Amino acid sequence: MISDMDKMAQCSCGQLTAKVSGDPLRISICHCLNCQRRSGSVFAAQARFPRDQVVIAGTSTSFTLTGDEGSRAHFHFCPVCGATVYFQTEGAEETIAIPIGAFADPLFPAPTVSVYEERMHAWVVPPPGAEHIP
């Protein structure tokens, strides 16, 4: 999907990094209100990787959000610049999700899943072929 090469995600100042090897299990966009607020955008885009394919380096501060359906996610961000580099969702501890923007790679593959579309802004158009979850 991406390549056999390692990919590096990092915060804005470079203090907190996540090095991944292998392809993501899922690439998605989420339109829930928590993701809109957290990302500062109209949706959040993330790639989920097997935990054993991610190496975290640096210091993070965490914040836990409870989603609309009661699940909790633990977001890890840089205490220096504030950028989120990774998060873990309760019930999916075997994976680590990384915001696509943290890779700063315009060639990163498009999302294949779009969730919480009932909160999607009217002008947003998910990628062609994406699975749509209301």
N, C-alpha and C positions, 0 to 999 in steps of 0.2 A: 504494500500500500504506500508507505512513505519511502523507505529504503532500508538497506541493511546497516546503514551507518547510525551511530549514536546521534541523538539530538539533544541540545542543551536549552533548557528554559531557565530564565533568570528574572530577577526583579530589575527595576530601573537602575539601581546603583551597582548591581552585580554581586552583592554580598550574599544573597540567598539563591541557590541554584538547584535544579532538578535535572539530572542527566538520565535520559531514557534510552533503552536499546530495544529494538523490535518495533513492531507496528502496534498502534492503539487498538484496543478491543472495540471501542466505540468513539465516534466523534459526533457531538451533538450541540444544539443550541437550545437554550431554555429561556422562555419568555415570562417566567413567574416574576412576581413583584420583588421578591428577595433578590433574585439574580439581576434584575434591572437596577435596583438600588446598589447592590454590591459592586457591580461592574461599572456603574455610571453610564450605562448605555441602554438601549432598548431591549437587549437580550445579552446573555452570556454564552460564550462559545468555549467548549472544553473537549479535551481528549482524555479518555480513560485508559490507563495502562495497567498490566499486571504489576502488583506491588514489587515482586522480585526483579522487575526490569527497570526500577527507578532507584537512583542513588541521590539522596538529598544532602546538600552541604550548605553550611552557614547557619545562622541563628534565625529562628522565626518566632513570631508572636501568633497566637491562635485566637479565633473567635468562632463561637458555635451559633449556627442559625437553625431554627426549627422550621421545616417546610410546611406547606399547606396541608399535607397528609400526615403530619406528625413525625416524619423522619428528620434526623439531625445530621448536619454536615459540619465538619470542623475545618475551617479555612485557615491556612497558614500564610502569613504575609511577612514581609520584611519590616523589622522595627525601625529601620533607618528611613526608607523611602515609602513604605506603606503598600507596595505592590503585592498582590496575591500571587503566589507561585504554585501552590498546590492545595488540594483539599481531599478529605476522606469522608465518605458517607457511611453512617452507621448501617449495618446490614450488608455492606459491600467492602468489608475491611481488607479483602484480598486485592483491592484495586486502589490506585491513586489517580485522581483527576487533576489535570493541569490546564489552566486557561490557555487557549490557542495563542493568544497575543503574547504570552510569556516566551514563546519560541521565536517571535519576531522573524517569521519565515513566510513570505508571501506565497511560497509554493506548497505550504501545508495543505493537505487534502481538505475538501469541503465537508461540512457536516452531512451525515446521512440520516440523522434523526432530529426532529424539531418537536419539543415538548412544551406543554402549557400554552398551546396556541390560542386558547380562549382569552389570554392576556396579551396576545401579540398586537403590536401597533399595526394599524390598518395599512400602512404603506410598506411594511416589511414583507419580503418575498423569500421564503426559504429556498435553498438550492433545489434545482430540478431533481426529481427522483428521491427526495428525502422522505422518510417515513413521517407521517403527521400524527401526533398524539395530542388530542384536545386538552 
